[in-house]
Amino acid sequence: MSSKSSHRSDRQMPSSSASTSRNANGHPPVRSKVSPAKRSAVTNARASSSKADDEEPGRVRVAVRLRPRNAEDLLSDSDFADCVELQPEMKRLKLRKNNWNSDSYKFDEVFTESASQKRVYEVVAKPVVESVLNGYNGTVMAYGQTGTGKTYTVGRLGKEGTSERGIMVRALEDIISNTSPAFDVVEISYLQHLLQIGETNRHAANTKMNTESSRSHAILMVFVQRPAQGKVENELSSQESECGSDLASGNGVPTLLKSKLLIVDLAGSERIDKSGSNGHLLEEAKFINLSLTSLGKCINALAEKSPHIPTRDSKLTRLLRDSFGGSSRTSLIITIGPSARHHAETASTIMFGQRAMKVVNMVKLKEEVDYESFCRKLENQVDYHTAEIEKLQKLRDDDKKEMEKKLTDCQNSFAEAEKTITARSDLLKDENTLLESEIRSLLEELKLQKERNDLMSATVAHLEMSLNQCKKNEVEDFTYQKALMDTTHMYEKKILELTGRLEDEHACAESAHEQLAIAKKLISDYQKSIQIEGQKEIDELRMKLQEMYQLHEKTVNEFQSLRTENEELLSEKIEGQKEIDELRMKSQEICLLHQKTVDEFQCMRTENEKLLSEKVTLSEELHMARQKLYAEEQQRQYLEAELVKSKKFVPDNDIDFEEKKPYMEENKGRATFGQRHKSSQSQETIYGQRTTITKICEEVGLQKILDLLRSEDLDVQIQALKVVANLAAEDLNQEKIVEEGGLDALLMLVGSSQNTTIQRVASGAIANLAMSETNQGLIMKKGGGRLLADVASRTDDPQTLRMVAGAFANLCGNERLHAMLKEDGSIKALMGMVKSGNSDVIAQVARGMANFSKCESRRIIEGQRKGRSLLIVEGVLTWLISNSTNCPPSTRRHIELALCHLAQNEDNAQDFISTGALKELICISNESSREDIRNLAKKTLKLSPTFQAKLQKV
């Protein structure tokens, strides 16, 4: 068991790791081969990982992950927008330089703030882990500014929940689940229960930028050793059967796959003036930045294909020399923060990732010969051949003993045969006397045979009659003839064979008579010459008599079998008649089924002709639909091109929206909604922009522009939305936009889109539509108040809040909607936007309060409403008092108007007295910059009995 330690920075390198090898029961690893099931799983993993790296398989893969805003960012960056805009669908990232310019960068993967730890692992680290299991070296490294989430991404242990586990824990789980303790060897330097000890020993300190800043680098090293052959020989018999062929073909040498996985959690780069490090922390920061600088130099040299790579400048670059420019498959994840305060660090991190993407490694398979397994295999083969030789020697000895035994038996049998021949020569004389009696009995048997031949002739005649009857039956019923044709041929063949046998028997009988006469002659001759040839003639005569006897027995047996076959033929004839009847019934059923099939076929033919005609009709309709779609596609492409041309006329950061004062008969003036145009932008430019947009609308059509709001291309969708928003600023276009479904599309985008730009522009377009009293009611009925309130609660973008507040301010100018605004939470949302601290947002909030209070006071004066004001119930009065003196003139004017109109409601008088608003009203009557407001305040004080009584007491 080897021991390895995890490496740290050049200066701080506390060792807390331990090495271990995985095998059963904790014993040292025994090297053997992987099971077929495990090998097939790894093969599938190799096939899946190869698809991701079809192009430049050795290039360093770089992903970027954006950390969510933390409490410090929310507190210190409340007045600033994020400097980073992600486009995960396009795998791009935009880094804003200012409100107008931004740089775009492309990466292999872009993770948003909501990306899960599991997805980050599967995209960044899992392909590298699969390559390591397939025999390639792999590296996964995290780089970024301190406090951006490198340790969270890589080294998170997931104690709070399994979903929070980082890359280290998930990689170890995958390696352990895809290796076998009995066949594979895994050596690690940073195991999971040991991970907690390592994280404890790893140096961390509190800085201004991170409360738990890692002060050292951490490297997890995992060594994997696996057999390269796909088949595991588990049984000795299979090894014995394959040993000869393996040695002959040269494929018997086993190989091992040795690979190494590095998971690197680099310490964060930092600036001393921002982190506030001093003393020992300052020295640590210097060494950390020095090692990271050395790493950056190596990356730059590799990206520029420099002949010299300075890998010896630090321990970190020496450890990672195989990861960049070597034979390792490398994935790099860079972590950044959204805060604009760290724009320089974020830009440096992004450029580091861009340069790393240019590094191309020479990925090589780490394969070595397994000499230990090969020697063990040769030893098994030697044992096998030795056992085979011993078996052959034993079989040879057994054969020798068997041959000697057989030789002895043959000698004994030869002696016994000589004795038997002598005894048989003595018996032949006795058998000669018996031969004459046997010849007499044979003559009697020949007579009986003749009688049997006559009986067989009669049987044959009967069979011929049966055959003729069968032929007649075949003529009567053709179906039966076909069924029994083979049987009849067989019977005819048997009858012919029997007839031939009868003729042979007649010939045998005649030859028997002749042989009998010859035998008689031979007997007489034998009696004369018995002394001369005695023994030889007797033997031949005896053999002939035996053959005649056997032929007789054979003939009798054949006649018996012929009789049995005849009986079987009769029984088969009866069964054949039954089969004929069954065949007739089946034939009738088949005829009925055939007729039914013909009818069904005619129906199907009719239906088929009908379907063919329908198919022709559908084909024509499909062709017309395709032509229509093609025309619409050309129109859409033309519209997109026009939108691209209009980008130079529509500003990127803002749109010319308009705001409206209370929608009343006595107040018909309008004010610009949104930021005032810069002094450099002339009225002629504004007129030219609107003329261009109006021309696009006339050429393309409003409906086509509204259709582009549902485009999948984000840029096209935003540009179409800006055109609609500018069109909505004109009274003539508002009714058309609502009729064509533009209001529904805008509300849908506000409720569903998470893009800040879309939310801002859509809210501004709704604010422009809200200038019409008719549209105000439609917006509230369709749930626009709730959707705008939801946007205000979800975003902290000042421009978006300004648009939403302007929309609410226009809606507050309609007295019929006040109850709905309160029920939908719009008033609370309007007051909640004050927390942003943006002056433009506060100005729109104040305008909304002025519109609301003016409409409400008019209804009270007309006698249509009684009771305290809804704004006072919602607690608005306190805010109006606190902001009446410390705000810009435009905002102060709206606040003064709101206080004056609220004071006209006599039911609000006690609230004015108790909160000190009465004193503020008196100040407005004397100190307001506008004469009309001073007069309104004086009139209100004079007409209120409660205020007059209070003033008289004072």
C-alpha angles and dihedrals in degrees: 000000000000124000125222133173132214113251125234136185123308092263108025111047109152108178115221103142128104133196127233138172121221118232139124120296093359096283123138112284118273111210116228139135130292119255116251092247092055092044091052091051091052091047090055090048090051090053093050094047094049092062092062093056103043091128118053096347091189098052118115109255113221127195128180126215125194118214116222119246113276128207092272092053092049091050100043100031099045091117095045133071123230114278092215128067117187126211102186094171090059093035089236137129128205119209111199118221092184139329092296109033132052138165122230124215130186124217136176090253136003120204121199126214091269096053111128125233089242094056092046090053096046093050101038109026110019096072088052092049090050090051090052090053088052093054105270128119114247139191131194114187135178119208131176150103118308113274097024097110107267095137090042090054097043111023105029108135095199099227091153093051141340092246090067095058115127133224095275095057094041093048092051090048091052093047093048093047093050098047131071121230090214099050109022133062119216121183119185136178100203111038125184101260086038089050090076091053091048092049089050093051093044107104115246131170140183115254134165090260099045131016091209103032114173109237097193141042119254125207124186111201120197121183117198125191119184137161113260097212115095097214123069117208101213099161127064093223092060090049090051093050093049101039097088096045093046093054093044095050097040093234095110097090108105120217134204130219111220117186138164131213121202120192108187125194104187121204112252123264113237144174116240093221091056101038094045092218117169139165113005092358089056091055090048091050090052093053092044092051090044093055092044089050090053090050090050091051091053091049091049092049092049092046091051091043092238116182091230122056112191097218094144095064093092142008090247094059091045090054092047098043090108092048096058116041094353134092098284128111102235133196120186125194117193119199124208138175129232097229117117089211089075097045093130094051091046091051091049091051092049092050089050089056092046092053091046090056089064093059113102120194127202100238111208134182112245101220127158135175114262098223093172093057090042092054091047089051092050090050090053090050092051090050090049095052091045090054090048092053091050090051092051092049091051092049090050092053091048091051091051092053091048093052092050090051092050092050091054091049092051092053091051091047091052092055092049091049091056090053091048094052091052091051093048093053087058092051095052092074090057092047092053090067092051093051095074092054090050091053090055093052089048091059090055091050090052090059091052089049091056091054090050090051090056090050090050090053089056090049090051091051089051090050090051089053090050089050092053090049090051090051090053090050089050090055091050095049117030093186092056091047091056092047094049099034094101091047092050092050089051092051092047089050091050091048091051089049090049091047089051089048090052091052089048089049090052089049090047090050092051091046087048090056089048091046089048091054090046089048091053089050090047090050091054090045089045092054089052097046100028091114092052105045101005106141099039097052093046090056094050093048092049092052092051091050091051091050091051091050092050091048089053093051090048092053092051092051093050091053089052092051090047090056091049091050091051091055091048090050091057092050091048089052090057091048089047090058089054090050089052091056091049091049090052091053091048090049090055091049090050091052091052091046090049091053091049090049091051090053092049090048090054090051092048091049090053092049091046092054089049091050091049091055090048089049091055090050092049091048091055091048091047091051091051091048091051091051090050092049090048091053091048091048091054089049090050092050091050090049092050090050090051090050090052089052090050093057091086091055097046115066115239099219102042142006132223100259125166132219129209133216120224109319096240135134093240094049113050098149121119133209131200112269115216128017118343113252115263117258091248093061111085129206089247090061092051091048090049092051094050091045090054092049092047090050091052090050092051094048098043103028130242093256092058091051091050090050089058089063085077094050118130091222106091095206092051090047092051094047092049089049091052091051091051091048092053091046090051089059089072119076092217092060100044097079092048092050092053093045092051092053096259094134092054091049092050093050090048091053092047091052100041110029122090094191112113094213093052092048092049097047094041091051090050091050090051089049090055091048089049089068087082117077091217092052091047091064092046092050092054094043091053092052096258093142093057093045093051091047089051091052090050091053094048103045135061096186107125094212093053091047089050091055093047092047090050091052091051090047091056092046090051088063090071110080093198091064099053095097092047091049090054094046093048091051092244094134091051090047090050091053091044091060089064088077090071089075092215112143095217091052091048090050091056091046090053091048090053091051090050092050092047095048093046094053091045094050091050092054090049092050089049090050095244095119139033136185136049119329118266089230092058090048088054091051098250095135094072092053092049091053095048094049101039095097108027102057137083118283095255092053092043090055092056092046092050091050091049092052092048093050094045089051090057088071106085090204088065094055097094091051089052091051096045096046097042093248089128090066090049090050090053090051090051091052089055107029109030115126092224121070095209091056092048090052092048091052093049091049091051093051091048096050098046112090091197093054092046092051091049092048092049091054090051 
